[in-house]
Amino acid sequence: LEISEEELEESIEACEESQEVDKPLVTQEEAPVETTPSPTKVVPVPAAFTASDGTGFADRNSYRKYEFELSYTFKKHSGVEGCLKELRKDPGSLDGQPFEIADCSHCKIMLLDNSEAIQVDYLDNCHVFIGAC
Protein backbone atom coordinates (compact mmCIF):
# COMPACT_ATOMS: atom_id res chain seq x y z
CA LEU A 1 0.00 0.00 0.00
CA GLU A 2 1.53 3.26 -1.16
CA ILE A 3 0.44 6.69 0.06
CA SER A 4 1.56 9.87 -1.59
CA GLU A 5 3.02 12.71 0.45
CA GLU A 6 -0.09 14.83 -0.21
CA GLU A 7 -2.40 12.13 1.12
CA LEU A 8 -0.19 11.68 4.18
CA GLU A 9 -0.20 15.43 4.93
CA GLU A 10 -3.98 15.63 4.45
CA SER A 11 -4.40 12.66 6.79
CA ILE A 12 -2.21 14.28 9.45
CA GLU A 13 -4.06 17.63 9.13
CA ALA A 14 -7.44 15.92 9.42
CA CYS A 15 -6.28 14.06 12.51
CA GLU A 16 -4.95 17.25 14.14
CA GLU A 17 -8.18 19.15 13.36
CA SER A 18 -10.30 16.41 14.91
CA GLN A 19 -8.38 16.56 18.19
CA GLU A 20 -9.14 19.37 20.56
CA VAL A 21 -5.73 20.47 21.77
CA ASP A 22 -5.15 22.68 24.83
CA LYS A 23 -8.78 22.61 25.90
CA PRO A 24 -8.91 22.24 29.68
CA LEU A 25 -11.30 19.68 31.07
CA VAL A 26 -12.21 21.95 33.97
CA THR A 27 -12.11 25.72 33.84
CA GLN A 28 -10.27 27.74 36.47
CA GLU A 29 -13.57 28.79 38.10
CA GLU A 30 -14.83 25.20 38.29
CA ALA A 31 -11.63 23.68 39.64
CA PRO A 32 -11.80 22.77 43.33
CA VAL A 33 -9.45 24.69 45.54
CA GLU A 34 -7.15 22.44 47.53
CA THR A 35 -5.42 23.71 50.58
CA THR A 36 -2.59 21.75 52.08
CA PRO A 37 -1.57 22.38 55.63
CA SER A 38 1.93 23.60 56.13
CA PRO A 39 4.24 20.72 57.03
CA THR A 40 4.96 20.37 60.71
CA LYS A 41 8.48 19.67 61.81
CA VAL A 42 8.77 16.31 63.53
CA VAL A 43 11.46 16.27 66.15
CA PRO A 44 12.58 12.77 67.13
CA VAL A 45 12.51 12.07 70.84
CA PRO A 46 15.83 10.69 72.01
CA ALA A 47 15.51 7.12 73.26
CA ALA A 48 16.30 6.70 76.92
CA PHE A 49 16.62 2.93 76.48
CA THR A 50 17.97 1.04 73.46
CA ALA A 51 17.33 -2.68 72.91
CA SER A 52 20.03 -5.03 71.62
CA ASP A 53 18.61 -4.79 68.06
CA GLY A 54 18.77 -0.96 68.09
CA THR A 55 15.09 -0.24 68.82
CA GLY A 56 14.71 2.77 71.12
CA PHE A 57 12.23 3.23 73.96
CA ALA A 58 11.26 6.20 76.10
CA ASP A 59 10.09 4.22 79.12
CA ARG A 60 11.81 1.42 80.98
CA ASN A 61 8.87 -1.01 81.18
CA SER A 62 8.35 -1.12 77.39
CA TYR A 63 12.08 -1.56 76.87
CA ARG A 64 12.31 -4.44 79.37
CA LYS A 65 9.29 -6.26 77.89
CA TYR A 66 10.64 -5.92 74.34
CA GLU A 67 14.17 -6.98 75.29
CA PHE A 68 12.87 -10.05 77.14
CA GLU A 69 10.78 -11.12 74.13
CA LEU A 70 13.72 -10.49 71.81
CA SER A 71 16.52 -12.14 73.77
CA TYR A 72 14.95 -14.64 76.16
CA THR A 73 12.15 -16.38 74.22
CA PHE A 74 11.53 -18.62 71.24
CA LYS A 75 7.83 -18.20 70.41
CA LYS A 76 5.70 -19.12 67.40
CA HIS A 77 8.44 -20.61 65.24
CA SER A 78 7.74 -23.40 62.80
CA GLY A 79 9.70 -25.45 60.34
CA VAL A 80 8.45 -28.04 57.91
CA GLU A 81 8.08 -31.75 58.44
CA GLY A 82 11.35 -33.46 57.62
CA CYS A 83 13.35 -30.21 57.76
CA LEU A 84 13.55 -28.82 61.28
CA LYS A 85 14.08 -25.09 61.83
CA GLU A 86 17.13 -24.53 64.04
CA LEU A 87 16.80 -22.13 66.99
CA ARG A 88 19.93 -21.65 69.06
CA LYS A 89 21.26 -19.66 72.02
CA ASP A 90 25.04 -19.87 72.31
CA PRO A 91 27.10 -19.86 75.52
CA GLY A 92 27.05 -16.45 77.20
CA SER A 93 23.83 -15.31 75.56
CA LEU A 94 21.47 -16.19 78.44
CA ASP A 95 23.77 -15.46 81.40
CA GLY A 96 21.49 -17.25 83.87
CA GLN A 97 18.33 -15.36 82.82
CA PRO A 98 15.00 -17.25 82.65
CA PHE A 99 14.03 -18.45 79.16
CA GLU A 100 10.67 -19.31 77.56
CA ILE A 101 9.90 -21.66 74.65
CA ALA A 102 6.30 -21.71 73.40
CA ASP A 103 4.11 -22.51 70.39
CA CYS A 104 6.83 -24.05 68.21
CA SER A 105 6.52 -26.88 65.71
CA HIS A 106 9.10 -28.82 63.69
CA CYS A 107 12.04 -27.07 65.37
CA LYS A 108 15.44 -28.08 66.68
CA ILE A 109 15.96 -25.92 69.78
CA MET A 110 19.36 -25.68 71.44
CA LEU A 111 19.98 -23.72 74.65
CA LEU A 112 23.73 -23.96 75.22
CA ASP A 113 23.99 -21.70 78.26
CA ASN A 114 22.96 -21.83 81.90
CA SER A 115 19.55 -20.46 82.83
CA GLU A 116 17.75 -19.79 86.10
CA ALA A 117 14.53 -21.36 84.77
CA ILE A 118 13.18 -22.60 81.45
CA GLN A 119 9.46 -22.70 80.71
CA VAL A 120 8.33 -24.88 77.81
CA ASP A 121 4.74 -24.88 76.46
CA TYR A 122 2.98 -26.27 73.40
CA LEU A 123 5.70 -27.87 71.30
CA ASP A 124 4.90 -30.12 68.34
CA ASN A 125 7.52 -32.42 66.74
CA CYS A 126 10.46 -30.52 68.23
CA HIS A 127 13.90 -31.62 69.43
CA VAL A 128 15.00 -29.68 72.51
CA PHE A 129 18.57 -29.69 73.85
CA ILE A 130 19.24 -27.84 77.11
CA GLY A 131 22.70 -27.81 78.56
CA ALA A 132 24.92 -25.64 80.71
CA CYS A 133 28.20 -24.64 79.12
N, C-alpha and C positions, 0 to 999 in steps of 0.2 A: 504494500500500500504506500503510494507516494503522495505527499502533500506539498503543494507549492508554497513558496515563502509568503505569498499574498494570503493564501487560505490559512496558514499558520498564524499570521499577524491578526487577521480578522477573528480567528477563533480566540486568541488571547485577549483582544479588545472586548469581545462579547462576554468573555468570562469575567473580566475586570469590571465591566459595566453592571453585570448582574449581582456582583458582590457589593454590599454596602460597607465601605471602608470608613473607619474613624467615626462611626456613629455609636455614641455611648448607649449602653443598655439602660442605664438609669441616669437621669439628669442630675445636676448638682443639687437642685432643690429637693428632689425625691430621695436622694441618698441619705441613709441613716447616719446620724452623727455618733461616732464612737469616741468615748472618752476613756483613756487608760489612766489608772492611778499612777502617780509617780512612784518609781521603785523605792522600796524601803531598804535601807542598809541593814543587812543581817550581820550581827557581830557574834562570832562563835564564843561560847562560854568555855573557858579553860577547864579541862577535866581535872578534878581533884584526885580521881583514882583511875588508873589505867590497868586493864586486864592484860594477861600474858599474850593475847593476840592483837593488842593495840587498841581495843575498844575503850573509849573513855566514859567515865561516869561522874556525875556531880555528887551523888550521895553514896555513902559507904554500904548500906544494905543492898542496893541494886548491884553494886560492884561485887560484893561477896557472893550473892546468889548466882550471878553470871559466871564468876570465876570457878565456883564449885561445879556448876553444870559443865563448864568447859574442860576443866582439868581432872575432876574426880568422879566422872560418871561415864558409862557406856550405856546409852539408852536408844531404843528404837533403831537398831542396826539390823540389816538383814543381807544375807548372801543368797546364793542359789544352791539348790540341792546338788550335791556332788562337787561343789566348788565353794568352800567355806571362806567367808570374809574374815580377814585377820585384823584383830584389834589388840593393841599391845601397849603396855606401860613399862618402860625400861627402868632399870635400877636408878634410884635417885629422883624419880619423877613423882612418887607419892609421898615420900618422907614421913611415913607413919600416919598420914591423914586417912580418914575413913573413905571408902570407895563404894559406889553403887553400880550394879549391873542390872538392867531391866529391859524387858520387851525386845529381846534379841532372838533372831532365828538364823540358823545355818551360819554360825560364826565360830571362829577359833579365837578364844579370848585368853590372853596371857598377861598376868599381873606379876611382874618380876621384881617386886619391891615389897618392903614390909609395910603393913597397914594396921591401923588401930582396930578397924572393923570393916568387914565387907558384907554388904547386903545384896542378895541375889534374888530376883523375882522374874517369873514368866520367861523362861528360856525354852526354846524349841530347837532340837537337833544342834546343840552347841557343844563344843569341847572347851572346858574351862581349866586353865592351869594357874594355880596360885602358889607362889613360892617367895620366900624371903631371900634376898641376895645381899 
